[in-house]
Amino acid sequence: INIPFVLKDKKLEHLFLKESAENGLLNLKGHFTVGGMRASIYNAMPEEGVTQLIQFMSEFESKYG
C-alpha cells in the first residue's frame, strides 16, 4: 500500500527528505508527476518501521511547524 502525503510548506520537502534519510527512512519522495511524499508500506514492512516514520514526522512537525 502506498500512503501519499504532502507538507503544508512545499519549501520544506527537500529538508524533510534529507532529514528522513539521515534517520534511515528512505525512498519517501513522491511520484515525479504528482510530487509530495509517499510511504510504501507493504506486507514485508515491519510495524517498527511505521512507528519510526510516525515519530520522525511528529518531530519534524514540532521543529518546522
N, CA, C and O of each residue as an XYZ file, in Angstrom:
260
protein
N       0.850     -1.173      0.000
C       0.000      0.000      0.000
C       0.899      1.241      0.000
O       1.899      1.281      0.718
N       0.559      2.225     -0.778
C       1.267      3.497     -0.787
C       0.429      4.536     -0.067
O      -0.779      4.636     -0.282
N       1.072      5.299      0.779
C       0.388      6.356      1.513
C       0.980      7.682      1.055
O       2.065      8.060      1.496
N       0.269      8.403      0.165
C       0.777      9.694     -0.286
C       0.438     10.779      0.739
O      -0.604     10.730      1.393
N       1.331     11.752      0.865
C       1.065     12.888      1.745
C       1.879     14.078      1.271
O       2.870     13.922      0.557
N       1.456     15.262      1.671
C       2.145     16.491      1.311
C       2.453     17.268      2.585
O       1.806     17.086      3.616
N       3.442     18.129      2.492
C       3.769     19.023      3.593
C       3.015     20.332      3.388
O       2.749     20.729      2.254
N       2.676     20.991      4.472
C       1.969     22.255      4.377
C       2.794     23.282      3.602
O       2.250     24.073      2.831
N       4.105     23.262      3.812
C       5.021     24.181      3.138
C       5.906     23.374      2.190
O       6.790     22.641      2.633
N       5.665     23.510      0.882
C       6.422     22.745     -0.108
C       7.920     23.029     -0.034
O       8.725     22.201     -0.460
N       8.299     24.183      0.499
C       9.714     24.543      0.602
C      10.460     23.614      1.564
O      11.687     23.529      1.520
N       9.728     22.929      2.420
C      10.347     22.031      3.399
C      10.544     20.607      2.873
O      11.131     19.773      3.562
N      10.063     20.323      1.671
C      10.148     18.956      1.153
C      11.586     18.460      1.066
O      11.876     17.337      1.479
N      12.490     19.281      0.534
C      13.894     18.865      0.418
C      14.474     18.561      1.800
O      15.173     17.563      1.977
N      14.187     19.414      2.767
C      14.682     19.217      4.124
C      14.082     17.954      4.747
O      14.780     17.203      5.429
N      12.795     17.724      4.513
C      12.139     16.525      5.025
C      12.816     15.271      4.482
O      13.104     14.340      5.234
N      13.068     15.249      3.174
C      13.711     14.084      2.561
C      15.129     13.895      3.070
O      15.558     12.768      3.317
N      15.856     14.988      3.228
C      17.236     14.917      3.724
C      17.262     14.370      5.146
O      18.007     13.435      5.439
N      16.454     14.947      6.028
C      16.455     14.520      7.425
C      15.880     13.118      7.592
O      16.339     12.359      8.446
N      14.892     12.772      6.796
C      14.338     11.422      6.900
C      15.390     10.388      6.489
O      15.511      9.341      7.125
N      16.148     10.678      5.433
C      17.213      9.762      5.002
C      18.281      9.628      6.081
O      18.800      8.535      6.309
N      18.612     10.732      6.746
C      19.592     10.694      7.837
C      19.102      9.832      8.997
O      19.904      9.353      9.799
N      17.789      9.635      9.087
C      17.195      8.808     10.129
C      16.844      7.408      9.630
O      16.099      6.676     10.281
N      17.387      7.045      8.469
C      17.169      5.700      7.949
C      15.837      5.493      7.268
O      15.456      4.354      6.996
N      15.118      6.564      6.986
C      13.826      6.474      6.307
C      14.051      6.879      4.853
O      14.231      8.058      4.548
N      14.038      5.894      3.965
C      14.448      6.106      2.582
C      13.272      6.021      1.623
O      12.219      5.469      1.943
N      13.479      6.584      0.438
C      12.523      6.482     -0.674
C      11.145      7.053     -0.350
O      10.124      6.460     -0.699
N      11.120      8.190      0.309
C       9.848      8.819      0.646
C       9.412      9.863     -0.382
O       8.312     10.408     -0.285
N      10.263     10.141     -1.358
C       9.904     11.128     -2.368
C       8.733     10.603     -3.185
O       8.722      9.448     -3.609
N       7.748     11.471     -3.400
C       6.561     11.083     -4.143
C       6.833     10.887     -5.626
O       7.952     11.091     -6.098
N       5.822     10.499     -6.334
C       5.913     10.270     -7.776
C       6.270     11.569     -8.474
O       5.776     12.632     -8.097
N       7.127     11.496     -9.494
C       7.656     12.704    -10.133
C       6.576     13.562    -10.794
O       6.766     14.771    -10.928
N       5.459     12.981    -11.209
C       4.411     13.794    -11.832
C       3.430     14.369    -10.823
O       2.727     15.334    -11.123
N       3.374     13.790     -9.635
C       2.414     14.227     -8.623
C       3.090     15.064     -7.538
O       2.505     16.014     -7.019
N       4.329     14.698     -7.202
C       5.051     15.412     -6.151
C       4.675     14.914     -4.769
O       4.107     13.834     -4.611
N       5.002     15.720     -3.773
C       4.721     15.344     -2.402
C       5.594     14.197     -1.932
O       6.703     13.995     -2.429
N       5.084     13.455     -0.977
C       5.798     12.327     -0.388
C       4.952     11.071     -0.553
O       3.755     11.132     -0.833
N       5.614      9.930     -0.370
C       4.902      8.660     -0.482
C       5.599      7.626      0.388
O       6.779      7.334      0.192
N       4.885      7.087      1.328
C       5.404      5.999      2.157
C       4.824      4.689      1.625
O       3.606      4.525      1.552
N       5.690      3.775      1.261
C       5.259      2.466      0.769
C       5.294      1.489      1.931
O       6.351      1.211      2.497
N       4.143      0.982      2.270
C       4.026      0.071      3.410
C       3.386     -1.224      2.902
O       2.172     -1.305      2.721
N       4.218     -2.215      2.681
C       3.749     -3.495      2.182
C       3.853     -4.545      3.285
O       4.284     -4.243      4.397
N       3.465     -5.757      2.979
C       3.470     -6.845      3.961
C       4.831     -7.024      4.630
O       4.898     -7.377      5.807
N       5.907     -6.787      3.897
C       7.246     -7.007      4.444
C       7.705     -5.863      5.345
O       8.750     -5.978      5.985
N       6.957     -4.769      5.413
C       7.336     -3.619      6.234
C       6.998     -3.923      7.692
O       5.832     -4.124      8.032
N       8.016     -3.958      8.555
C       7.732     -4.228      9.964
C       7.015     -3.046     10.615
O       7.193     -1.893     10.220
N       6.216     -3.356     11.602
C       5.466     -2.324     12.321
C       6.402     -1.277     12.927
O       6.038     -0.106     13.037
N       7.600     -1.697     13.317
C       8.573     -0.764     13.897
C       8.951      0.337     12.896
O       9.197      1.478     13.287
N       8.997     -0.009     11.615
C       9.301      0.981     10.588
C       8.220      2.040     10.487
O       8.514      3.222     10.306
N       6.979      1.619     10.602
C       5.856      2.558     10.581
C       5.926      3.464     11.806
O       5.724      4.674     11.707
N       6.211      2.873     12.953
C       6.334      3.644     14.188
C       7.462      4.661     14.081
O       7.317      5.798     14.531
N       8.583      4.264     13.488
C       9.721      5.172     13.319
C       9.343      6.341     12.408
O       9.722      7.481     12.677
N       8.604      6.069     11.338
C       8.175      7.124     10.434
C       7.238      8.100     11.153
O       7.381      9.314     11.012
N       6.306      7.585     11.904
C       5.369      8.439     12.657
C       6.130      9.318     13.636
O       5.851     10.512     13.742
N       7.077      8.748     14.343
C       7.867      9.504     15.306
C       8.673     10.605     14.603
O       8.715     11.742     15.073
N       9.311     10.263     13.477
C      10.075     11.257     12.732
C       9.174     12.400     12.261
O       9.530     13.571     12.392
N       8.005     12.053     11.711
C       7.084     13.075     11.209
C       6.628     13.998     12.333
O       6.501     15.207     12.135
N       6.388     13.442     13.486
C       5.972     14.247     14.638
C       7.085     15.201     15.066
O       6.828     16.373     15.340
N       8.309     14.706     15.122
C       9.447     15.552     15.495
C       9.700     16.638     14.453
O      10.007     17.778     14.801
N       9.571     16.284     13.182
C       9.762     17.256     12.098
C       8.712     18.363     12.210
O       9.026     19.544     12.059
N       7.484     17.977     12.472
C       6.419     18.965     12.630
C       6.677     19.882     13.817
O       6.421     21.084     13.743
N       7.176     19.327     14.899
C       7.488     20.147     16.075
C       8.585     21.171     15.776
O       8.537     22.300     16.264
N       9.566     20.773     14.974
C      10.678     21.678     14.639
C      10.288     22.744     13.629
O      10.678     23.904     13.766
N       9.522     22.360     12.618
C       9.287     23.255     11.484
C       7.844     23.691     11.308
O       7.538     24.504     10.435
N       6.952     23.150     12.139
C       5.546     23.550     12.070
C       4.880     23.015     10.891
O       3.691     23.262     10.688
